[in-house]
Amino acid sequence: MDVLVSGATGLIGSALIPELDAKGHEVTRLTRTPRSEGDIRWDPDAGTIDGDLSGTEAVVHLAGESIAEGRWTEEKKRRILESRQKGTRLLAEKVAGLAEPPSVMVSVSAIGYYGDRGNELLTEESESGDLFLSEVCREWEAGTDPAREAGIRVVHPRLGIVLSTEGGALGTTLPIFKLGGGGKIGSGRQYWSWVSLGDVIGSIVHTIETDALSGPVNVVAPDPPTNAEYTKVLGHVLGRPTFFAVPAPAARVALGGVADELLLASARVEPTRLEETGYEYRYPGLEGALRHLLKS
């Protein structure tokens, strides 16, 4: 299958492309700065894609302004939202207009869609929340409407907290935990619905290959822990204490809106549709996932 991938050099794209190659798929990278022959240049701000997309059989759209990096100034929030609105709609319109459109477009989203929901058990049928990231995710998903209206099967993997030593919640806090300075954030009662990077990749491939899947798909591990439970397991795997809790006000001072929406918000998300379609997790348990990542 010929697969077009945006965001190919990011955390997920860098891991996804070798997996697609290994399964015999042909991959074309959609990028702002082509680095090799065959790459296709795009500029969402200018509304241009410079290249021939004919023959594309599947699209995986990963590109967008980083949510976790940097403080959320008004300018940063504008870039986060507009990068998803413009980029997603541009790509959806382009592939929808092909003489032979691809059969599937996998356009990632996030569990930020649900907002801060306490202990409520959330499935793909749950309503959206009222945080900034909820709005971002709604607009992000709506950007694929042209593809959907053209009869392309559209899937939105709503990604949980992606565990990787290269970044995200684990990568950025790991040095602190290794020094024995880690601990729960705020009350620790907020649910942290996590997923290993390996299962992000596995689930994206699964959605490409599973014709029965369309619309939102929660990409999280089953039975999510609270932040306090997550912290305890990470400390156990590292053999380090986790006594140094970070009060919510301190997290807000240090990180601003990022703290409220990424660290303190509670989303107890279940992967209903992945389980219904027989996806087999590589790392369904938190301790096993952490031991694999940390080689512990």
N, C-alpha and C positions, 0 to 999 in steps of 0.2 A: 504494500500500500504506500502511496506517495503522501507523506505527512508534512504539512507546513507548520512550523513552530515559531511563535513570537516569544520574546524574552528568553532566547536560547542560551544566553550567557549568564543568566541568573542562577540562584541556588537550585531551583527546581529544574529549569531547562538544562543545566549542565549535567544533571543526573539522569534526566529523561532521555536525552538523545542517545547515549550509549545503550540504554535499554531498548529503544526502538531499533537501533542498528542491529543489536543482537537478535532481535526477533525477525530480521529480514526486511524491515521497512526502509524506504528511501526517504531521507529527511532533507527538507529545504528550510534554511533559516531566514526568518524575516527580521531585519535588524536596521537600526538607524545608521550603523557604521559597518558595512560589509567587510569581512576579513578574509574571505576566501571565495574562489570561483563558485558560482552557483547560489551564493547568498543574494537575497532580494532586499533592496533598500526601501524603507518606508519612513515617512515623516507625518505622524498623526496631527501635529500642529498645523502643518501646511495642507493636510488632507491628501497626501500623495503616496502611492505605492508604485515604485519604478521597477517593473518586471512582469514577466508572464506567469500567471498563476494557473494557466490551463493545465489539466492533468492532475491537479490537487484532489486527492480522495478524502483526506481528513485534515482538519485544522485544530491545532492546540494553541490557544491564546493565553499567554502567561504574563505579558508585558504590562507594566504600570509603575507609576511613581512609588518608591518604597514607603510603606506605612510605618515601619518600626524605626527607621533611621531619622534622627533629628527631632527637634521640638516642633509641635504643631502650631506654628504661626498661622495667621490667616492666609498668607501666601503659600505656605506648605500645604494647607488644607485644600486650597484651590487647585494646586498641582495634583494632589492625590485624586480629587474628584474628576478633574478635567482629563487627566491622562487616561482614565478608564472610560469616561464618556466618549471622548473623541476617538481613541484608539480602537475600542471595541466596535463602535458603529462603522468606522471607516473599513475595518476588516470584514465585518458582516456584510456591508453593502457591496464590497468588492467581490467576495466569493458568491454572493447571491446573484450577481450579474453575469457570472460565467455561463458560457453555453452549456457546459456540463458541470454543475455545482458539485462540491464535495458531498459525500453522504452524511458526514457528521462534523459538527463544530463543538469542540470542548473548550469552554471559556470559563476559566477559574473564577471563583468568588470566595467568600469567607464566612465563617460562622458569626462574624461581626454583624451579619444580617439580622440576627435575633436580638441583639442588644443585651442589656443587663437584666436577666430573668430569674435570679435567685435559684430556688430549688426546682423550678418547673422543668419537667422532662420535655425536651424539644426534638421534634422530628421534622422532616422536610415539609410537612403540612402546617407547621406552626407559623404564626404571623410574624411579620418583621417588627423590629424594635424601634426605638426613637432616638438612638444615639447618632452621632455623626457617621460612624462606620455603617450603621444600618442604612442610612441614606446612600452612602457610597455603594454599598452592595446592591441596593435596589436599582440604582442607575447603571451600574456595571452590568447587571444581568439584562436590563432592558435594552442595553446597547446591541444585543444580538437579535433584536426583533426582525431586522431585514432578512437575516439568514433563516429564521424560523418561518417567516411568511413565505419564503421561497421554497419551503418544503424540506429544508435541511434539518436533520435531527440535531438539536442543540442540547448540550448537557452542561450544567453548572456545578462542578465540584466545589462545595463550600468547605474550604480547608480550615481545620482546627489549628491549634498551636503546633507548628511543625518543629519537631525535635531534630536538631542538627548541631554538631560542634562548630559549624561554620558561621553560625549567626542565630538570630531569633532569641527566644526566651532562654534556651539552654546555653547557646554559644556565648551570649553576652554576660550571663551571670556565673558561668562555670569557674572563672578565675577566683571569684569571691568565695564560692562554695569550697573550692580546693584549699583555700587558706583557712577554712573553718569559720568564715564570717557570714555564711548563708543563713536564711531563715524564711519563714512565711512572710507574705506581703499583706498588709492590712490585717483583717480578721482571720484570714486564711480559710474562711468558709466558702469563698467563691469557687465555683467549679471551673477547672481548667481542662477543657476538652482538647486533648493532644493527639498527635499522630506522628509516626516516624516518617522520615523523608522517604525511606524505602516503600512505605505503604502509600504515600502520596503518588509516587511513580507507578506503583502497582495498580492503584485505583484509576489513574488516568488511562493506562493501557486497557484496563478492564472496561472503562466507559467507551473507549474507542471500539472495542471488540464485542460489546454487548448491545445488540440492537434494541433490546427491551428498555434500555435506560434513556430517559430524556428528562429535561428539567433539572431541578435541584437534586444534588446527591451529597449528603453529609459525609465528608471525608475526615473521620475521627476514629480513634480506637474505641471499642465498646467499654461501657461502664467507666465513665470519666471520674477522676479523683478530684477532691477539693485541692486548693493550693497548698493547704497544710499537709495533706496526704502526699502530694507530689513532692513537697520539700523533704518530708521524712524519708521517702524512698530514695531520692537523689542523695541525701546525706548518708544513708545506709550503703548505697553502692560505692560512694567515694570514701567511706570510712571516716567521715568528718561530722562534727557536731553541727546542729542547725538551730542554735539558740537565739541568734541575732535577728529578731523580727524587724521588718521595716514598717513603721506606722504609715497608715494611708496618707496623712498630711505630708509626711516627709517624701513619699513617693510622688505626690502631686507637685511639691516644690521642685523636686529634681527633674521631673519629666513632663509636667504639665498634663495636657489632655491625653497623652499616650498612656499615662498611668491609669486614669479612670476607665478608658475603653479597652486597653489591652491587658492590664494586669489586675485591676480591681473588679472589673465586670464579671458577672457569673453567667456562664452558658453551659447548661447540662445537656449536651447534645448526644443523641444516639444515631448510629449509622444504619438506619432502618433499610434504606434501599440497597446499600452495598450488601448487607446480610441477606436480603430477600433474593438477590441475584447471584448468590453463591460466591462472593468474593472471599478468598482465603488470605487472612492477614499473615504477613511475614513476622510482625511483632505486635501481637495483640495485648501483651502485658507491659506495664510501665517498667518494671525492674528489668525484664529481659531486653527491652528496647534500649534502656540506658546502659546496661552492661555491654551490649553489642557496640553502641556508639563510643563508649569510654574504654572499651577493651579491658573491662574490669571483671 
